[in-house]
């Protein structure tokens, strides 16, 4: 079965769909060559529209801002140890607050009791070690709050930003899900393309770590959905977070 | 002495290899266009600069995952700019449909015709737009530059959603043919 979305492709190309509809189309395009070809042709036409805009010269300082932000973004990857981030377009105070809030949320989510339980087995100790090591190396992290049936649970996406280290999500208090369902971790790009990063089922433990097979760079949102299968359309979002560039210290 | 400029694809490959020089070249090539688009949508130079910085940083980070099927590098970059700018516009205005007269007073409209005189691409695209019946052109411009969803446009213009979709479809088809003829 393949429900084509040709009826909405023009609005999709023009960016004239709300987020839910845009995600629906993006998900369909990932698996449908017919619609993808039409979407690409429409995108080419829509891509000419900026040429009709009055040319305006940005301030010269903008070039330095762009290159400076990229340079700051480059440093942790090449130096491997320095935690110095690009401020992006977000105000520094907001970033600082967001970073602090994320850290508090992580500490609140992974509470002291959980840490004690975590240390009981070798496997759990390994997870704990991975987290500590990630943080030590300047990992970026974002917390997703569970909603609806997943209220009270959550997951923290860790991006270790170190060579050979994969990103992972540390979930806590995941509720059981029906036998025929799975959970999927998604990374969402700025153009609303959804990339499947991992599929898993809750293991019944308080804390569960899930490795993701994708780089976080280039995505601006992460989400977890409750799905009927590890392929095809995604189901309802049970937790999500924006992936924002963390704060710089200046 | 021939001065061979790297192609957009080559620049993106270098970007994926974390080459800051390639980012500088990409900015020099498209920074002004990206800023002009963001300013056209937001009507605010500070907001437009934030969008441009955000978009180039996204391209910098996302270059390793870039796939040609998403569009050429220029279209990909500008789609990021468009997406970010519209996102900000929608959040900023809580996005209730305004009266049509107000909605049409988007920043830059008064200057748009001048853009057509500045470059061949602008002239061609503007001509293709202006050749459309007014309802189709207005629908496309309000959607793309005004950030309205098709549902909001239906309400704003007082026509069924199917009519909005039809205007978009036929308008873009005509533009596609006009642009193909001009090549």
Interface residues (C-beta under 8 A of the other chain):
Chain A: X7 X8 X10 X11 X13 X14 X15 X16 X17 X18 X36 X40 X41 X42 X43 X44 X45 X46 X47 X48 X49 X50 X51 X52 X53 X54 X55 X56 X57 X58 X59 X62 X63 X65 X66 X67 X69 X70 X71 X73 X74 X77 X78 X86 X88 X89 X189 X190 X191 X192 X193 X195 X215 X217 X218 X219 X220 X245
Chain B: X18 X20 X23 X24 X27 X28 X31 X32 X33 X35 X36 X37 X39 X40 X45 X48 X49 X50 X51 X52 X53 X54 X55 X56 X57 X58 X60 X61 X62 X63 X64 X65 X66 X69 X70 X71 X72 X74 X75 X76 X78 X79 X80 X81 X82 X83 X84 X86 X108 X111 X112 X114 X115 X116 X118 X119 X121 X122 X124 X125 X126 X128 X129 X140 X143 X144 X145 X147 X148 X149 X150 X151 X153 X164 X165 X168 X169 X172 X175 X176 X179
